[in-house]
Amino acid sequence: RPAVTGQTVLVVDDIFDEGDTLQAILAAVRRQGAAAVYSAALVNKRHNRKVPGLTVDFIGLDAPDRYVFGCGMDYKEYWRNLPAIYAARD
């Protein structure tokens, strides 16, 4: 585990869905004494089920509330290496 005391930390996530895991990671980094903590997500899913009060500092793109895959995110363990981001049909 890298020492973060007194450091500026950027936590990067692939997708900001509901935010439970991201919130826990941000809190842990702050508890470890980081001087400043920022968050970034490649994809932000648009819906109203987010952790109340949690925001992401940097968003790559917004996506509909559907299953997204590609660019490292898989769909049923397939298509992780697609060169773009796709959303499954409703």
N, CA and C of each residue as an Amber inpcrd file, in Angstrom:
protein
   270
   0.8530000  -1.1710000   0.0000000   0.0000000   0.0000000   0.0000000
   0.8960000   1.2290000   0.0000000   0.7180000   2.1180000  -0.9540000
   1.5710000   3.3100000  -1.0050000   1.2340000   4.2900000   0.1060000
   2.2460000   4.9840000   0.5950000   2.0340000   5.9970000   1.6290000
   1.4250000   7.2330000   0.9810000   0.3140000   7.7000000   1.5230000
  -0.3560000   8.8650000   0.9410000  -0.3350000  10.0670000   1.8860000
   0.2190000   9.9090000   3.0600000   0.2320000  11.0000000   4.0260000
   0.8640000  12.2460000   3.4130000   0.1140000  13.3410000   3.4390000
   0.5990000  14.6060000   2.9170000   0.6010000  14.7320000   1.4060000
   0.1410000  13.7060000   0.6970000   0.1620000  13.7000000  -0.7700000
  -1.1880000  14.1260000  -1.3500000  -1.1660000  14.5750000  -2.5820000
  -2.3890000  14.7800000  -3.3460000  -2.6600000  13.4860000  -4.0890000
  -3.8800000  12.9580000  -3.9530000  -4.2130000  11.6430000  -4.5060000
  -5.3740000  11.7770000  -5.4830000  -5.2440000  11.1240000  -6.6260000
  -6.3220000  11.0270000  -7.6000000  -6.7620000   9.5690000  -7.6550000
  -8.0110000   9.3030000  -7.2850000  -8.5820000   7.9620000  -7.3520000
  -9.3220000   7.8560000  -8.6780000  -8.9340000   6.8760000  -9.5010000
  -9.5050000   6.7170000 -10.8330000 -10.3450000   5.4500000 -10.8730000
 -11.5550000   5.5780000 -11.3930000 -12.4780000   4.4470000 -11.4880000
 -12.9610000   4.3280000 -12.9300000 -13.3590000   3.1400000 -13.3330000
 -13.8480000   2.9700000 -14.6910000 -15.2510000   3.5330000 -14.8510000
 -16.1280000   3.2640000 -13.8670000 -17.5180000   3.6940000 -14.0070000
 -18.0620000   4.1630000 -12.6640000 -18.7180000   5.3080000 -12.6780000
 -19.3900000   5.8380000 -11.4930000 -20.8490000   5.4640000 -11.6320000
 -21.2190000   4.3640000 -10.9430000 -22.5910000   3.8730000 -11.0080000
 -23.3240000   4.3930000  -9.7780000 -23.3610000   3.6230000  -8.7050000
 -24.0180000   4.0960000  -7.4860000 -23.0340000   4.7840000  -6.5450000
 -21.7820000   4.3430000  -6.5370000 -20.7560000   5.0500000  -5.7930000
 -20.3730000   4.4860000  -4.4410000 -20.9340000   3.3630000  -4.0430000
 -20.6150000   2.8080000  -2.7160000 -19.1240000   2.4910000  -2.5710000
 -18.5470000   1.8090000  -3.5430000 -17.1330000   1.4500000  -3.4720000
 -16.2530000   2.6890000  -3.5560000 -16.5620000   3.5930000  -4.4590000
 -15.7690000   4.8110000  -4.5950000 -15.7970000   5.6140000  -3.3000000
 -16.9490000   5.7340000  -2.6780000 -17.0500000   6.4640000  -1.4140000
 -16.1560000   5.8340000  -0.3440000 -16.1480000   4.5130000  -0.2580000
 -15.3250000   3.8170000   0.7330000 -13.8370000   4.0390000   0.4640000
 -13.4370000   3.9900000  -0.7950000 -12.0230000   4.1950000  -1.1380000
 -11.5970000   5.6310000  -0.8260000 -12.4160000   6.6020000  -1.1890000
 -12.0920000   8.0010000  -0.9070000 -11.9590000   8.2340000   0.6000000
 -12.8570000   7.6490000   1.3720000 -12.7940000   7.7950000   2.8370000
 -11.5230000   7.1600000   3.3880000 -11.1430000   5.9980000   2.8790000
  -9.9270000   5.3210000   3.3530000  -8.6820000   6.1450000   3.0450000
  -8.6280000   6.7230000   1.8550000  -7.4730000   7.5400000   1.4750000
  -7.3940000   8.7850000   2.3710000  -8.5390000   9.3770000   2.6410000
  -8.5470000  10.5480000   3.5450000  -8.0910000  10.1580000   4.9450000
  -8.5490000   9.0170000   5.4420000  -8.1360000   8.5430000   6.7830000
  -6.6340000   8.3030000   6.8510000  -6.0370000   7.9500000   5.7210000
  -4.5920000   7.6970000   5.6870000  -3.7890000   8.9890000   5.6360000
  -4.4780000  10.1350000   5.6480000  -3.7820000  11.4030000   5.7690000
  -3.4210000  12.1160000   4.4880000  -4.1020000  11.8170000   3.3950000
  -3.8240000  12.5310000   2.1460000  -4.1290000  14.0160000   2.3260000
  -3.3010000  14.8580000   1.7380000  -3.4970000  16.3080000   1.8400000
  -4.7090000  16.7430000   1.0290000  -4.9170000  16.1410000  -0.1210000
  -6.0670000  16.4300000  -0.9850000  -6.4250000  15.1520000  -1.7290000
  -7.7150000  14.9360000  -1.9160000  -8.1810000  13.7260000  -2.5970000
  -9.1600000  14.1360000  -3.6910000  -8.8910000  13.6850000  -4.9130000
  -9.7590000  13.9390000  -6.0550000 -10.1920000  12.5990000  -6.6370000
 -11.2790000  12.6270000  -7.3950000 -11.7690000  11.4050000  -8.0220000
 -12.0330000  11.6520000  -9.4980000 -11.8550000  10.5900000 -10.2810000
 -12.1200000  10.6390000 -11.7160000 -12.7770000   9.3280000 -12.1260000
 -13.6940000   9.4120000 -13.0740000 -14.3330000   8.2110000 -13.6130000
 -14.4300000   8.3510000 -15.1230000 -14.1290000   7.2760000 -15.8150000
 -14.2380000   7.2780000 -17.2670000 -15.6920000   7.4840000 -17.6840000
 -16.6150000   6.7680000 -17.0260000 -18.0320000   6.8150000 -17.3930000
 -18.8710000   7.1510000 -16.1680000 -19.8160000   8.0430000 -16.3300000
 -20.8010000   8.3700000 -15.3070000 -22.1600000   7.8900000 -15.7930000
 -22.7580000   6.9430000 -15.0560000 -24.0950000   6.4770000 -15.4180000
 -25.1180000   7.4820000 -14.9040000 -26.0120000   7.9080000 -15.7900000
 -27.0510000   8.8770000 -15.4220000 -28.2480000   8.1620000 -14.8090000
 -28.4130000   8.3250000 -13.5000000 -29.5950000   7.8340000 -12.7770000
 -29.6060000   8.5070000 -11.4110000 -30.6580000   8.2670000 -10.6380000
 -30.7960000   8.9160000  -9.3370000 -30.5470000   7.9790000  -8.1560000
 -29.7550000   6.9290000  -8.3580000 -29.4560000   5.9850000  -7.2740000
 -28.0660000   6.2010000  -6.6710000 -27.4480000   7.3460000  -6.9130000
 -26.0940000   7.6300000  -6.4140000 -26.0970000   7.7750000  -4.8940000
 -24.9360000   7.5480000  -4.2980000 -24.7540000   7.8200000  -2.8710000
 -25.0110000   9.3070000  -2.6670000 -25.9020000   9.6620000  -1.7540000
 -26.2130000  11.0820000  -1.5430000 -24.9570000  11.8900000  -1.1970000
 -24.7900000  13.0090000  -1.8910000 -23.6840000  13.9110000  -1.6140000
 -22.3610000  13.5560000  -2.2730000 -22.2550000  12.3830000  -2.8780000
 -21.0060000  11.9790000  -3.5130000 -20.9530000  12.5190000  -4.9400000
 -19.8840000  13.2300000  -5.2450000 -19.6670000  13.7110000  -6.6020000
 -18.2860000  13.2680000  -7.0600000 -18.1110000  13.2080000  -8.3590000
 -16.8220000  12.8620000  -8.9450000 -16.2550000  14.1380000  -9.5570000
 -14.9830000  14.3940000  -9.2990000 -14.3610000  15.6340000  -9.7570000
 -14.1680000  15.6910000 -11.2690000 -13.8290000  14.5670000 -11.8800000
 -13.5430000  14.5390000 -13.3090000 -14.2880000  13.3670000 -13.9460000
 -15.1080000  13.6530000 -14.9640000 -15.8970000  12.6380000 -15.6640000
 -15.4880000  12.6310000 -17.1320000 -15.2480000  11.4340000 -17.6730000
 -14.9160000  11.3210000 -19.0870000 -16.1400000  11.5020000 -19.9640000
 -17.2100000  10.7470000 -19.6800000 -18.4410000  10.8630000 -20.4550000
 -19.6140000  10.3640000 -19.6380000 -20.7910000  10.8540000 -19.9900000
 -22.0300000  10.3940000 -19.3710000 -22.6300000   9.2970000 -20.2270000
 -23.2760000   8.3370000 -19.5640000 -23.8940000   7.2300000 -20.2800000
 -25.2960000   7.0050000 -19.7240000 -26.1660000   6.4380000 -20.5370000
 -27.5090000   6.1190000 -20.0410000 -27.4260000   5.0350000 -18.9730000
 -28.5100000   4.8650000 -18.2600000 -28.5740000   3.8600000 -17.1990000
 -28.7870000   2.4770000 -17.8000000 -27.7570000   2.0180000 -18.5160000
 -27.7470000   0.6950000 -19.1190000 -26.3840000   0.0750000 -18.8630000
 -26.2630000  -1.2060000 -19.1220000 -24.9830000  -1.8830000 -18.9460000
 -24.0260000  -1.4000000 -20.0230000 -22.8540000  -0.8990000 -19.6210000
 -21.8630000  -0.4230000 -20.5870000 -20.6490000  -1.3490000 -20.5800000
 -19.9910000  -1.4490000 -21.7470000 -18.8320000  -2.3370000 -21.8640000
 -17.8840000  -1.8070000 -22.9210000 -16.6580000  -2.3330000 -22.9060000
 -15.5950000  -1.8970000 -23.8070000 -14.5960000  -1.0500000 -23.0430000
 -13.4160000  -0.8260000 -23.6240000 -12.3540000  -0.0310000 -22.9810000
 -12.0380000  -0.5290000 -21.5740000 -11.9330000  -1.8460000 -21.4240000
 -11.5780000  -2.4270000 -20.1290000 -12.7540000  -2.9260000 -19.3160000
 -13.9690000  -2.5610000 -19.6870000 -15.1690000  -3.0180000 -18.9700000
 -15.7880000  -4.1490000 -19.7750000 -16.0770000  -5.2680000 -19.1100000
 -16.5700000  -6.4150000 -19.8700000 -18.0840000  -6.5590000 -19.7810000
 -18.6150000  -7.3500000 -20.6780000 -20.0200000  -7.7360000 -20.6750000
 -20.0430000  -9.2520000 -20.6190000 -20.4310000  -9.8040000 -19.4640000
 -20.4590000 -11.2500000 -19.2440000 -19.1200000 -11.8850000 -19.6030000
 -18.0320000 -11.2080000 -19.2260000 -16.6530000 -11.6250000 -19.4360000
 -16.2120000 -11.5940000 -20.9070000 -16.9450000 -10.8670000 -21.7330000
 -16.5830000 -10.6860000 -23.1350000 -16.4360000  -9.2040000 -23.4420000
 -15.7940000  -8.9100000 -24.5540000 -15.7300000  -7.5850000 -25.1620000
 -15.0030000  -6.5350000 -24.3300000 -14.1880000  -6.9480000 -23.3940000
 -13.4150000  -6.0170000 -22.5660000 -12.4530000  -5.1850000 -23.4170000
 -11.9240000  -5.7690000 -24.4670000 -10.8880000  -5.0950000 -25.2520000
 -11.4230000  -4.3060000 -26.4450000 -12.7120000  -4.0730000 -26.5020000
 -13.2450000  -3.2540000 -27.5920000 -12.6650000  -1.8500000 -27.5120000
 -12.4130000  -1.2140000 -28.6510000 -11.7590000   0.0950000 -28.6520000
 -12.7020000   1.2670000 -28.3800000 -13.9560000   0.9980000 -28.0580000
 -14.9300000   2.0600000 -27.7650000 -15.8310000   1.5740000 -26.6310000
 -16.6870000   2.4560000 -26.1470000 -17.6210000   2.1160000 -25.0830000
 -19.0020000   1.9770000 -25.6800000 -19.6720000   0.8770000 -25.3500000
 -20.9980000   0.5670000 -25.8790000 -21.9610000   0.3610000 -24.7330000
 -23.2430000   0.5700000 -24.9900000 -24.2930000   0.3230000 -24.0000000
 -25.1810000  -0.7990000 -24.5170000 -25.5070000  -1.7430000 -23.6410000
 -26.4040000  -2.8360000 -24.0130000 -27.8020000  -2.2650000 -24.2560000
 -28.5220000  -2.8930000 -25.1250000 -29.8980000  -2.4690000 -25.3850000
 -30.7520000  -2.7200000 -24.1610000 -31.8250000  -1.9520000 -24.0590000
 -32.7750000  -2.1390000 -22.9320000 -33.4290000  -3.4930000 -22.9980000
